[in-house]
Each structure stands twice: as structure tokens, then as C-alpha cells.
């Protein structure tokens, strides 16, 4: 103990951190703030620490390449001692972190803790929520199984609908025109370096503001927040308050330890998430699903009419984020107690019911538009008559690569994509090649799964799919 004390004094003499740490630990807070309702933020920070530690250990084995990502997760699941448990801890901690951040923001909103002078603290919290969701999504992609592959495809489809810059954003997201090794490298950089770095910076700023502005007092009916008087009133509350250590911190420690124990139990009993089947666009899953916290969006898009998808995707997220950012601007003063704020309570209830309902519906809603698997049905004979050997070879490729899982032909087939009976009237040869290789809309890219000979044969066959006597599509810029 004497040696440790001497070492601590030696470091403190040079770093000058001891006084700051003591001031932060013993800073006074209102007595009402030493409550079990104020433990969710510290618990989210604890879980983030678990994410950092387990993520570093996983990165030692994980290989972020299209050829080895899936197999490296299989190695982690089966070869190293407790490798599966490490993956499970990381995965379940991600779910717990999203839940805790949401609960923390809900508590802050209902307690009016976003009001003066803590407006910027709330705004930073909104960005912390977005970064947390970004961590969850990029983590699912790194599993690089079938769900991850289709998740990237859907994410690219959504991004591509942004006016003017959509194509450039998709290229930036995927690292090229198709989903491949560059795509995984970019998501790995986002998940391991960029988003955690932003999270650490925002969390540090968030904690600094909590220390400087103080922890929000327990809201009391009739206690009105006014810019002219609030700071003096809060100073009086802290003057009669208690030190953060030990009066409040023990609740944070107990609750944080309970959360860690719950994550460990879930990891041990339920195991890690995936990976599922290897990513392959030629193996179409009838109902790929995102992770739990994105199921509501999946369900919403599944139930919307197709013509409403793009407006909702382009307008709903920016509007929702803008509303969250404007909450402290529009309601920076006034009542804090939830009993005096019925609109706030009603908003929370409606949002909770809507999210819960859509999440429940996601268990049964199909991936819009609905489809059935048709890979076993042969290409109609009527679509083979009069075709050359190369075009018939293309029909075989069309069959083998399960194109009919998504596209109808001769009135039979999937409904995810458009029917192809007249595709040669809509797309030129060059456009067909680009669509097959690079994908687009809800269609994945097949550039990594077709040889040049297969692509040539498939496009040659698609060029024949038009009514007899109708000229094919042509490039208007060419004679």
C-alpha cells in the first residue's frame, strides 16, 4: 500500500489530476438527484466500456475481408476458449447499450432535464443516440452473413434515393459499385475507429457538461424553470445537497453491476448472434431481418405502399432528428414535472405504442413486396422458342442464379422486383449489364457471382424478353 501510495503521489505531482478527480467525485448534487431514476446514463457508459474491451479482443481474430470475415467468426465461435462467449458479450452489450441510451433519453425528456441551462447536453445526447444506432447497424454488417448482405443492399438502396448525391453516397458507402471486400473494410473502419472515436469525444463532452451544469434536480409540480432565477435556485439546492461520492455513486455501481451480470447471463444462455449462412446474392432468403432495434423500420417499409417508400425514407428520419434537436429550443423554460406536461407524456406513449406495434408486426411482415421461392420452377418453354445457343445458355444462368425468386416470367415467379417479360423494352444492353453487375434499387449486385461468360449469356437472353415485333430499347444519344 505504501508503494502504491508513493506511485500515486509521484504521478499526481507530474500530471496534476488528483485535485480535478477529487472535485469531480465530491461535487455536490441535489439530494433528490441521488435516486435510482438517475442511473441509466452511467449504466450506458459502463456497457460502452464492455463494448470497447470486447471489441478490441475480437479484432485480434476477426478478418475484415469478404473472403474471410464469415469464416473468422466461425473460428471465434468454435476454436478459442470462450471465444463464443466473447462474441456473445459484445453482441448482447450492443443491445443493452441501445436500450439504456433510449431509456436514459426518455427519462431526461419526461423529467424536463433538457431545459435551461442543459439544452446543449440534450443535443449532444441526440447525437450519442445516433452514434449508438450506427454502432449497432455496422456491427450487424460485420457478421457478413445473409442477413448482413441483404441489410447492406437495403441500406444502399435507401441511400441511393437521396436526390442529386445518392449515387455518390452509395459509392462511398460500398467502396465501389458492388458489395465486396471494400464494403466490409469501410464498415469495419466505421465500427472500430470512426464511430467509437466520435462516441468517446461526445461522451467526454457530455460528462463535462454534466459536471459543469450539475445533475438535474427531481422535478416538482409548480417549480417553474426561468432563465432569470433558475441558476440561483439550483445553487441553493446543491448547497443543501449531498456529495456525488458516496451518496449517489453507490446506486450507479449497483445498477451497473446488475446490467453487466444480465449481459453475462444472456451471453451464456442465449449465445452469440450468428453468423447465419454465407453471403451470396444467388441464395435468396424469403425474409431477411435486421437486428431487434431496427425491426420497426423494416415492418414500416414492408407495410407501406411501394410509392410511399421513398418519400417516407427521405423525410421521416431527418424530420424526427430535427424535432429531437429542437425540443430544448422550443421548450427551454417552464414546467418540468410530467404531471404538468400532458403533451410530453402523450407523445412518449404514442411513440412507444407505435414502435412496439411495428416491432411486433415485423415477426410476420414479408419483405416488401412479398414473394415466394420459384427457383425450382423451369423457365417457360414459350420463353425459349427461337433462341440461339447463347441465349438458351443465358436462360440456364437465369434459372441457376435464382433470378425468378425476385422476378416473374410468363406470369410465374417472385414479386420483389419487376416482371421481366418486357425488360428489353425498358433497358438497353449496356443498362442490363450495369444492373446485373452493380445492382440498384432493391436488387443486389451480382458482379462477384457471375463470370464474364455467364454475364454475356444472361444479358443476351434478357435482350430477347420483349413482345414479338416490338423494337428493343435503345440509347437515344446514339443514331
C-alpha positions as CSV (number, residue, x, y, z in Angstrom):
1,X,0.0,0.0,0.0
2,X,2.9,2.4,0.8
3,X,4.4,1.6,-2.6
4,X,1.1,2.3,-4.4
5,X,0.6,5.5,-2.5
6,X,4.1,6.7,-3.4
7,X,3.5,5.8,-7.0
8,X,0.2,7.7,-7.0
9,X,1.8,10.8,-5.4
10,X,4.6,10.6,-8.0
11,X,2.1,10.5,-10.9
12,X,-0.1,13.2,-9.4
13,X,2.8,15.6,-8.8
14,X,3.5,15.4,-12.6
15,X,0.0,15.0,-14.1
16,X,-1.9,17.3,-11.6
17,X,-5.0,15.2,-12.0
18,X,-5.7,14.4,-8.3
19,X,-7.4,17.7,-7.5
20,X,-9.7,17.6,-10.5
21,X,-10.7,14.0,-9.8
22,X,-11.5,14.8,-6.2
23,X,-13.5,17.8,-7.2
24,X,-15.5,15.8,-9.7
25,X,-16.1,12.9,-7.3
26,X,-17.2,15.1,-4.4
27,X,-19.1,17.8,-6.3
28,X,-22.5,18.4,-4.6
29,X,-25.8,17.4,-6.2
30,X,-29.4,18.0,-5.0
31,X,-30.5,15.3,-2.6
32,X,-33.3,14.3,-4.9
33,X,-30.9,13.5,-7.7
34,X,-29.3,10.7,-5.6
35,X,-32.1,8.5,-7.0
36,X,-32.4,5.1,-8.7
37,X,-34.0,7.0,-11.6
38,X,-30.7,8.7,-12.4
39,X,-28.6,5.5,-13.0
40,X,-29.3,4.8,-16.7
41,X,-26.7,7.2,-18.1
42,X,-23.8,5.7,-16.0
43,X,-25.0,2.2,-16.9
44,X,-24.9,3.0,-20.6
45,X,-21.3,4.3,-20.1
46,X,-20.4,1.0,-18.4
47,X,-21.8,-1.0,-21.2
48,X,-19.9,1.1,-23.7
49,X,-16.7,0.2,-21.8
50,X,-17.6,-3.5,-22.2
51,X,-18.1,-2.9,-26.0
52,X,-14.6,-1.3,-26.2
53,X,-12.8,-4.1,-24.3
54,X,-14.6,-7.0,-26.1
55,X,-14.3,-5.2,-29.4
56,X,-10.5,-4.9,-29.1
57,X,-10.3,-8.7,-28.2
58,X,-12.5,-9.6,-31.2
59,X,-10.5,-7.5,-33.6
60,X,-7.4,-9.7,-32.8
61,X,-9.0,-12.6,-34.6
62,X,-11.6,-11.0,-36.9
63,X,-10.5,-10.6,-40.6
64,X,-12.4,-7.8,-42.3
65,X,-12.3,-9.2,-45.8
66,X,-15.2,-10.6,-47.9
67,X,-13.4,-13.9,-48.3
68,X,-12.5,-14.5,-44.6
69,X,-14.9,-12.4,-42.4
70,X,-17.5,-15.2,-42.2
71,X,-15.0,-17.9,-41.5
72,X,-13.2,-15.9,-38.9
73,X,-16.4,-15.6,-36.9
74,X,-16.8,-19.4,-37.2
75,X,-13.3,-19.7,-35.8
76,X,-14.2,-17.4,-32.9
77,X,-17.3,-19.4,-32.2
78,X,-15.6,-22.8,-32.1
79,X,-11.8,-22.7,-31.7
80,X,-10.6,-20.2,-29.0
81,X,-11.6,-21.0,-25.4
82,X,-14.7,-18.9,-24.6
83,X,-14.5,-17.2,-28.0
84,X,-18.2,-17.7,-28.4
85,X,-18.8,-16.1,-25.0
86,X,-16.7,-13.1,-26.0
87,X,-18.8,-12.6,-29.2
88,X,-22.0,-13.1,-27.2
89,X,-20.9,-10.5,-24.6
90,X,-20.2,-8.0,-27.4
91,X,-23.5,-8.6,-29.2
92,X,-25.7,-8.5,-26.1
93,X,-23.9,-5.5,-24.8
94,X,-24.8,-3.7,-28.0
95,X,-28.5,-4.4,-27.5
96,X,-28.3,-3.4,-23.8
97,X,-26.5,-0.2,-24.8
98,X,-29.1,0.9,-27.3
99,X,-31.9,0.1,-24.7
100,X,-30.1,2.0,-21.9
101,X,-29.5,5.1,-24.1
102,X,-33.1,5.1,-25.2
103,X,-34.3,4.8,-21.6
104,X,-31.9,7.5,-20.4
105,X,-33.2,9.9,-23.1
106,X,-36.8,9.0,-22.2
107,X,-36.1,9.8,-18.5
108,X,-34.4,13.0,-19.4
109,X,-37.3,14.1,-21.6
110,X,-40.0,13.2,-19.0
111,X,-38.0,14.9,-16.2
112,X,-37.5,18.1,-18.3
113,X,-33.8,17.8,-17.9
114,X,-33.3,19.2,-21.4
115,X,-34.5,22.7,-20.3
116,X,-32.3,25.7,-19.5
117,X,-29.3,25.5,-19.0
118,X,-28.9,22.0,-20.3
119,X,-30.1,22.4,-23.9
120,X,-26.7,21.6,-25.4
121,X,-26.4,18.5,-23.2
122,X,-29.6,17.2,-24.7
123,X,-28.5,18.0,-28.3
124,X,-25.2,16.0,-27.7
125,X,-27.3,13.2,-26.3
126,X,-29.3,13.0,-29.5
127,X,-26.1,12.6,-31.5
128,X,-24.9,10.0,-29.0
129,X,-28.2,8.0,-29.7
130,X,-27.5,8.3,-33.5
131,X,-23.9,7.1,-33.0
132,X,-25.1,4.2,-30.8
133,X,-27.6,3.1,-33.5
134,X,-24.8,3.4,-36.1
135,X,-22.6,1.1,-34.0
136,X,-25.4,-1.4,-33.8
137,X,-26.0,-1.4,-37.6
138,X,-22.4,-1.6,-38.6
139,X,-21.8,-4.4,-36.1
140,X,-24.6,-6.4,-37.8
141,X,-22.9,-5.8,-41.2
142,X,-19.6,-7.2,-39.9
143,X,-21.2,-10.6,-39.4
144,X,-21.3,-10.6,-43.2
145,X,-23.9,-13.4,-43.4
146,X,-27.0,-13.5,-45.5
147,X,-28.9,-11.0,-43.3
148,X,-25.9,-8.7,-43.3
149,X,-25.6,-8.9,-47.1
150,X,-29.2,-8.0,-47.7
151,X,-29.0,-5.4,-44.9
152,X,-26.2,-3.7,-46.8
153,X,-28.2,-3.9,-50.0
154,X,-31.3,-2.3,-48.4
155,X,-29.1,0.4,-46.8
156,X,-27.5,1.1,-50.2
157,X,-31.0,1.2,-51.8
158,X,-32.2,3.7,-49.2
159,X,-29.0,5.9,-49.6
160,X,-29.3,5.8,-53.4
161,X,-32.7,7.5,-53.2
162,X,-31.2,10.8,-51.8
163,X,-31.6,13.4,-54.6
164,X,-28.5,14.5,-56.5
165,X,-25.8,12.9,-54.3
166,X,-27.4,9.5,-53.8
167,X,-25.2,7.7,-56.3
168,X,-22.0,9.3,-54.8
169,X,-23.1,8.3,-51.3
170,X,-23.7,4.7,-52.3
171,X,-20.3,4.6,-53.9
172,X,-18.7,6.0,-50.8
173,X,-20.7,3.5,-48.6
174,X,-19.8,0.4,-50.6
175,X,-16.3,1.4,-51.7
176,X,-17.4,0.8,-55.3
177,X,-20.4,-0.2,-57.4
178,X,-20.9,-3.6,-55.8
179,X,-20.9,-5.2,-52.3
180,X,-17.5,-6.7,-51.8
181,X,-14.2,-6.6,-49.8
182,X,-14.0,-2.8,-50.0
183,X,-17.5,-2.6,-48.5
184,X,-16.6,-4.6,-45.5
185,X,-13.4,-2.6,-45.0
186,X,-15.3,0.6,-44.9
187,X,-17.9,-0.8,-42.4
188,X,-15.0,-2.1,-40.3
189,X,-13.4,1.3,-40.2
190,X,-16.7,2.8,-39.2
191,X,-17.4,0.3,-36.5
192,X,-14.0,0.1,-35.0
193,X,-12.5,3.6,-35.5
194,X,-14.8,6.4,-36.7
195,X,-18.0,5.8,-34.7
196,X,-16.2,4.8,-31.4
197,X,-13.9,7.8,-31.7
198,X,-16.9,10.1,-32.1
199,X,-18.7,8.4,-29.2
200,X,-15.7,8.9,-26.9
201,X,-15.5,12.5,-27.8
202,X,-19.2,13.2,-27.4
203,X,-19.4,11.2,-24.2
204,X,-16.4,13.2,-22.8
205,X,-18.1,16.5,-23.7
206,X,-21.4,15.2,-22.3
207,X,-19.9,14.3,-19.0
208,X,-18.0,17.6,-18.8
209,X,-21.3,19.5,-19.2
210,X,-23.0,17.4,-16.6
211,X,-20.2,18.3,-14.2
212,X,-20.2,22.0,-15.1
213,X,-24.0,22.4,-15.1
214,X,-24.9,19.9,-12.5
215,X,-27.3,16.9,-12.4
216,X,-30.9,17.8,-13.0
217,X,-32.9,18.0,-9.8
218,X,-36.0,15.9,-9.2
219,X,-38.9,17.7,-10.9
220,X,-41.5,19.1,-8.6
221,X,-45.0,20.3,-9.7
222,X,-45.1,24.1,-9.7
223,X,-41.3,24.6,-9.8
224,X,-41.0,26.6,-13.0
225,X,-37.7,26.9,-14.9
226,X,-37.0,30.6,-15.6
227,X,-33.7,31.8,-17.1
228,X,-33.5,34.7,-14.7
229,X,-33.8,32.7,-11.5
230,X,-33.0,29.0,-12.2
231,X,-29.2,29.2,-11.6
232,X,-29.7,30.7,-8.1
233,X,-32.4,28.2,-7.2
234,X,-30.2,25.3,-8.4
235,X,-27.3,26.7,-6.4
236,X,-29.4,26.7,-3.3
237,X,-30.4,23.0,-3.9
238,X,-26.8,21.9,-4.3
239,X,-25.8,24.0,-1.2
240,X,-28.3,21.8,0.8
241,X,-27.4,18.7,-1.2
242,X,-25.0,15.7,-0.9
243,X,-21.7,14.8,-2.5
244,X,-21.8,12.6,-5.6
245,X,-19.4,10.2,-3.9
246,X,-20.5,8.3,-1.9
247,X,-24.2,9.3,-1.7
248,X,-25.1,8.8,-5.3
249,X,-22.4,6.7,-6.9
250,X,-23.2,3.5,-5.0
251,X,-26.5,3.3,-6.8
252,X,-24.7,3.7,-10.1
253,X,-22.3,0.9,-9.2
254,X,-25.0,-1.5,-8.0
255,X,-27.2,-0.9,-11.1
256,X,-24.1,-1.0,-13.5
257,X,-23.0,-4.3,-11.9
258,X,-26.6,-5.7,-12.3
259,X,-26.5,-4.8,-16.0
260,X,-23.1,-6.4,-16.5
261,X,-24.4,-9.6,-14.8
262,X,-27.6,-9.6,-17.0
263,X,-25.4,-9.2,-20.2
264,X,-23.2,-12.1,-19.0
265,X,-26.3,-14.3,-18.3
266,X,-27.8,-13.6,-21.7
267,X,-24.4,-14.3,-23.4
268,X,-24.0,-17.6,-21.5
269,X,-27.6,-18.8,-22.0
270,X,-28.5,-17.4,-25.4
271,X,-25.1,-17.3,-27.0
272,X,-23.7,-15.1,-29.8
273,X,-25.7,-13.6,-32.8
274,X,-24.9,-15.7,-35.9
275,X,-23.4,-15.7,-38.3
276,X,-26.1,-17.3,-40.5
277,X,-25.5,-18.6,-43.9
278,X,-22.6,-17.3,-46.0
279,X,-23.4,-14.1,-48.0
280,X,-24.4,-15.0,-51.5
281,X,-26.9,-13.0,-53.6
282,X,-27.8,-16.1,-55.5
283,X,-29.2,-17.6,-52.4
284,X,-32.3,-15.5,-51.7
285,X,-33.8,-15.6,-48.3
286,X,-37.6,-15.1,-48.3
287,X,-37.5,-12.9,-45.2
288,X,-34.1,-11.4,-44.1
289,X,-34.5,-9.5,-40.8
290,X,-32.4,-6.7,-39.3
291,X,-31.4,-6.8,-35.6
292,X,-34.0,-6.1,-33.0
293,X,-33.8,-2.3,-32.8
294,X,-34.3,-1.8,-36.5
295,X,-37.3,-4.2,-36.8
296,X,-39.8,-1.3,-36.5
297,X,-38.4,0.3,-39.6
298,X,-38.3,-3.0,-41.5
299,X,-42.0,-3.5,-40.6
300,X,-43.0,0.0,-41.6
301,X,-41.4,-0.3,-45.0
302,X,-42.9,-3.7,-45.5
303,X,-46.4,-2.4,-44.9
304,X,-46.1,0.9,-46.9
305,X,-47.4,1.1,-50.4
306,X,-44.4,1.0,-52.8
307,X,-45.0,4.5,-54.0
308,X,-44.7,5.8,-50.4
309,X,-41.4,4.2,-49.6
310,X,-39.1,6.9,-51.0
311,X,-40.9,9.9,-49.5
312,X,-41.1,8.3,-46.1
313,X,-37.4,7.2,-46.2
314,X,-36.2,10.7,-47.3
315,X,-38.5,12.7,-45.0
316,X,-39.2,10.8,-41.8
317,X,-35.6,10.4,-40.4
318,X,-34.5,14.0,-41.0
319,X,-37.8,15.3,-39.6
320,X,-37.6,13.1,-36.5
321,X,-34.0,14.1,-35.8
322,X,-34.8,17.8,-36.3
323,X,-37.7,17.6,-33.9
324,X,-35.4,16.0,-31.2
325,X,-32.8,18.7,-31.7
326,X,-35.4,21.5,-31.5
327,X,-37.1,20.1,-28.3
328,X,-34.9,22.3,-25.9
329,X,-35.1,25.3,-28.2
330,X,-38.9,25.2,-28.4
331,X,-39.4,24.3,-24.7
332,X,-36.4,25.6,-22.8
333,X,-38.4,27.0,-19.9
334,X,-41.5,26.2,-17.9
335,X,-42.7,23.1,-16.0
336,X,-40.5,20.0,-15.7
337,X,-42.9,17.7,-13.9
338,X,-44.6,15.1,-16.2
339,X,-47.9,15.6,-14.5
340,X,-47.9,19.2,-15.7
341,X,-46.8,18.2,-19.2
342,X,-49.6,16.0,-20.7
343,X,-48.5,16.6,-24.3
344,X,-45.0,15.2,-23.5
345,X,-46.4,12.2,-21.8
346,X,-48.9,11.5,-24.6
347,X,-46.0,11.9,-27.2
348,X,-44.0,9.3,-25.3
349,X,-46.9,6.9,-25.1
350,X,-47.8,7.2,-28.8
351,X,-44.2,6.7,-29.8
352,X,-43.8,3.6,-27.5
353,X,-47.0,2.0,-28.8
354,X,-46.1,2.7,-32.4
355,X,-42.6,1.3,-32.1
356,X,-43.8,-1.7,-30.1
357,X,-46.5,-2.5,-32.6
358,X,-44.3,-2.2,-35.6
359,X,-41.6,-4.3,-33.9
360,X,-44.2,-7.0,-33.1
361,X,-45.6,-6.9,-36.7
362,X,-42.1,-7.4,-38.0
363,X,-42.2,-11.0,-36.9
364,X,-44.7,-11.8,-39.7
365,X,-44.5,-9.0,-42.2
366,X,-42.9,-10.0,-45.5
367,X,-40.0,-8.2,-47.1
368,X,-41.9,-5.8,-49.4
369,X,-43.0,-6.7,-52.0
370,X,-43.9,-10.2,-50.9
371,X,-42.5,-13.2,-52.9
372,X,-42.4,-16.9,-52.9
373,X,-39.4,-19.0,-53.9
374,X,-39.5,-20.1,-57.5
375,X,-36.0,-21.4,-58.1
376,X,-37.3,-24.9,-58.7
377,X,-39.7,-23.9,-61.5
378,X,-38.3,-24.2,-65.0
379,X,-38.2,-21.3,-67.4
380,X,-41.4,-21.4,-69.5
381,X,-41.0,-23.1,-72.9
382,X,-42.6,-20.1,-74.6
383,X,-39.6,-18.1,-73.4
384,X,-37.1,-20.5,-75.0
385,X,-38.5,-20.9,-78.6
386,X,-36.4,-19.5,-81.3
387,X,-33.5,-18.6,-79.0
388,X,-29.9,-19.1,-80.0
389,X,-27.5,-21.4,-78.1
390,X,-26.0,-18.4,-76.3
391,X,-29.5,-17.2,-75.3
392,X,-30.5,-20.6,-74.1
393,X,-27.3,-20.7,-72.1
394,X,-28.4,-17.4,-70.6
395,X,-31.8,-19.0,-69.7
396,X,-29.9,-21.6,-67.7
397,X,-27.9,-18.9,-65.9
398,X,-31.2,-17.1,-65.2
399,X,-32.5,-20.4,-63.7
400,X,-29.4,-21.4,-61.8
401,X,-28.8,-18.0,-60.1
402,X,-32.4,-18.0,-58.8
403,X,-33.4,-14.8,-60.6
404,X,-37.0,-16.0,-60.6
405,X,-37.1,-15.7,-56.8
406,X,-37.5,-12.0,-57.3
407,X,-38.7,-11.6,-60.9
408,X,-41.8,-13.1,-62.6
409,X,-41.5,-14.5,-66.1
410,X,-44.5,-15.8,-68.0
411,X,-46.8,-14.8,-65.1
412,X,-44.9,-17.0,-62.6
413,X,-42.2,-16.1,-60.2
414,X,-41.3,-13.7,-57.4
415,X,-42.7,-10.2,-56.9
416,X,-39.8,-8.4,-55.2
417,X,-38.6,-7.0,-58.5
418,X,-40.4,-6.1,-61.7
419,X,-41.6,-8.8,-64.1
420,X,-39.1,-9.4,-66.9
421,X,-41.4,-10.3,-69.8
422,X,-40.8,-6.9,-71.4
423,X,-37.4,-5.9,-69.8
424,X,-35.8,-5.5,-73.2
425,X,-38.2,-2.6,-73.9
426,X,-37.1,-0.8,-70.8
427,X,-33.3,-1.3,-70.6
428,X,-30.7,-1.2,-73.3
429,X,-27.9,-3.8,-73.4
430,X,-25.5,-1.6,-71.5
431,X,-28.1,-0.8,-68.9
432,X,-28.8,-4.5,-68.4
433,X,-25.1,-5.3,-67.9
434,X,-24.8,-2.5,-65.4
435,X,-28.0,-3.6,-63.5
436,X,-26.8,-7.2,-63.3
437,X,-23.3,-6.4,-62.2
438,X,-23.9,-3.4,-59.9
439,X,-27.5,-3.9,-58.8
440,X,-29.7,-1.0,-57.9
441,X,-33.0,-0.3,-56.2
442,X,-33.7,-3.4,-54.1
443,X,-31.5,-5.6,-56.3
444,X,-28.1,-6.8,-55.1
445,X,-25.0,-6.7,-57.2
446,X,-24.1,-9.9,-58.9
447,X,-20.7,-8.8,-60.2
448,X,-18.8,-11.1,-57.8
449,X,-21.1,-14.1,-58.5
450,X,-21.1,-14.2,-62.3
451,X,-18.3,-15.0,-64.7
452,X,-17.9,-12.7,-67.8
453,X,-19.3,-15.6,-69.9
454,X,-22.3,-16.0,-67.6
455,X,-23.0,-12.3,-67.7
456,X,-22.8,-12.2,-71.5
457,X,-25.2,-15.2,-71.8
458,X,-27.6,-13.8,-69.3
459,X,-27.8,-10.4,-70.9
460,X,-28.2,-12.0,-74.3
461,X,-31.2,-13.9,-73.0
462,X,-32.7,-10.8,-71.3
463,X,-32.4,-8.9,-74.5
464,X,-34.9,-11.3,-76.1
465,X,-37.6,-10.7,-73.5
466,X,-40.0,-8.4,-75.3
467,X,-43.2,-8.8,-77.3
468,X,-42.7,-10.0,-80.8
469,X,-42.5,-7.2,-83.4
470,X,-41.6,-4.5,-80.8
471,X,-38.2,-2.8,-81.2
472,X,-35.8,-3.1,-78.2
473,X,-34.8,-0.2,-76.0
474,X,-32.0,1.9,-77.5
475,X,-29.7,4.7,-76.3
476,X,-31.3,8.0,-77.6
477,X,-27.9,9.6,-77.8
478,X,-26.8,7.1,-80.5
479,X,-28.1,7.1,-84.1
